[in-house]
Amino acid sequence: MPDYVVLFPADNEVEWEAASESERQATYDADLAFSQALKSRGGTISGGAALAPSSAARTITRSANGEVRVGHGPHRVSEEQLSGFFTVSCEDMDTLAEAAVDLLAGHPVIEIRLVEA
């Protein structure tokens, strides 16, 4: 069964930090609904995590002349940042996409990518 990564690339960190416990619980509930929908379609979640705020990130780049630079913060400054991911196994991308619709109750955008061997 193929492996995929389900990404949350447009979650707003400012909104998340300001959210009430019940607003955050709605996101967790959406994640649980996805887990159950995926399982009912024969898929499994094998991992995943919430990510620390992008302000705690380090970005490493190489300039045109080969100089390595380490920056503080995200690669691109934006309110929307990658906030977390799931690693899953599922029969095919279409089946996974059907289950992932449940995630829209807690995340504005879901991105699915096949893990290449």
C-alpha positions in Angstrom: 0.0 0.0 0.0 1.4 3.4 -0.9 2.6 5.9 1.7 1.5 9.6 1.6 2.1 12.7 3.6 -1.0 14.8 4.5 0.2 18.4 5.0 -1.5 21.4 6.6 0.2 24.3 4.6 -2.2 27.2 5.2 -3.0 27.2 8.9 -2.8 30.6 10.4 -0.4 30.6 13.4 -1.7 34.0 14.8 -5.3 32.7 14.7 -4.2 29.4 16.4 -2.5 31.2 19.2 -5.5 33.4 19.8 -8.0 30.5 19.5 -10.1 29.4 22.5 -9.8 25.8 23.8 -13.1 24.9 22.1 -11.9 26.4 18.8 -8.7 24.3 19.0 -10.8 21.2 20.0 -12.7 21.6 16.7 -9.4 21.1 14.9 -8.6 18.1 17.0 -12.1 16.7 16.3 -11.6 17.1 12.6 -8.3 15.3 12.8 -10.0 12.4 14.7 -12.8 12.3 12.1 -10.2 12.0 9.3 -8.5 9.2 11.2 -11.8 7.3 11.5 -12.7 8.0 7.8 -9.3 6.8 6.7 -9.5 3.6 8.8 -13.0 2.9 7.4 -11.5 3.0 3.9 -8.7 0.6 4.8 -6.0 3.2 5.4 -3.8 3.8 8.4 -2.0 6.7 10.0 1.5 5.7 10.8 2.8 9.0 12.2 2.4 12.8 12.3 2.9 15.8 14.5 2.1 19.3 15.1 5.0 21.6 14.3 6.4 24.4 16.5 5.6 28.0 15.3 7.5 29.1 12.2 9.2 31.8 14.3 11.2 29.0 15.9 12.4 27.7 12.5 15.8 27.9 11.0 16.2 28.3 7.2 19.4 27.2 5.6 20.1 28.5 2.1 23.1 28.7 -0.3 23.7 32.0 -2.2 24.7 32.1 -5.8 28.4 32.3 -4.8 28.1 29.2 -2.6 27.9 31.0 0.8 25.7 29.1 3.3 23.3 31.2 5.3 21.3 30.2 8.3 18.3 32.4 9.0 15.9 32.6 11.9 12.3 32.0 11.0 10.4 30.5 8.1 11.6 30.5 4.5 8.8 32.8 3.5 7.2 35.2 5.9 3.5 34.7 5.9 0.7 34.3 8.4 0.0 31.0 6.8 2.6 28.3 7.6 2.9 24.5 7.6 1.5 23.6 11.0 1.7 19.8 10.9 1.4 16.6 9.0 0.2 13.0 9.0 2.0 10.1 7.4 -0.5 7.6 6.1 -0.9 4.4 4.1 -3.8 4.2 1.8 -4.9 2.2 -1.3 -4.7 5.2 -3.6 -4.8 9.0 -3.6 -8.5 9.3 -4.5 -9.5 7.2 -1.5 -7.2 9.3 0.7 -8.6 12.5 -0.7 -12.2 11.3 0.1 -11.2 10.8 3.8 -9.2 14.0 3.9 -12.3 16.1 3.3 -13.1 15.7 7.0 -9.9 17.7 7.8 -11.4 20.8 6.2 -13.5 21.3 9.4 -10.2 22.3 11.1 -7.8 23.3 8.4 -8.3 25.6 5.5 -6.2 23.7 3.0 -5.0 20.1 2.9 -2.1 19.0 0.7 -1.5 15.3 -0.1 1.8 14.0 -1.5 2.9 10.6 -2.4 6.0 9.4 -0.7 8.4 8.3 -3.4 10.5 5.2 -2.7 
